[in-house]
Amino acid sequence: MTANEQLFHSIVSSAPATDSPAGVIERRATCRRPDGAVATIRRVLHGEEHNRLHVLITNRSEGGVCLRCPIGLVRGGIYRLQLGSDPCESTLISVLSSRIREDETFDVGASFV
């Protein structure tokens, strides 16, 4: 399976990929679940939130989320992820990776802080 095929599989299926490359070890302690929710993120710098951006949550686990973003996010950056309009439905995330896709959007992996 190519890297893009593995990413696609992880987004659309909660079942583990059957064709994983030799030597690849799944590091997640819990299963990823497909999502599809629209959310808002804001960059957190020095305790202040900046630049609201709408994103799609493609999958999630107990440890983090995968987002589809119109722009790349700063690796190591802290963002507030908010579902809906209720500020109580928010959490902080830390960006682990940001990869450009063929459609010029970005797949962003982040862990919960």
WOGI-V186414 format. One record per backbone hydrogen bond with DSSP energy under -1.0 kcal/mol. CO is the residue of the C=O (numbers start at 1). NH is the residue of the N-H. Records with the same first field share a line. If there is no record, write none. Layout:
BEGIN
CO->NH  NH
END
This chain:
BEGIN
2->6
3->7
4->8
5->9
6->10
7->11
8->12
9->13
21->24
33->60
37->57
39->55
40->82
41->53
42->80
43->50
45->48
48->45
50->43
53->41
55->39
56->68
57->36
58->35
59->66
60->33
63->112
64->61
65->110
66->58  59
67->108
68->56
69->106
74->77
77->95
78->44
79->93
80->42
81->91
82->40
86->89
89->83
91->81
92->113
93->79
94->111
95->76
97->109
99->107
101->104
105->101
106->69
107->99
108->67
109->96  97
110->65
111->94
END
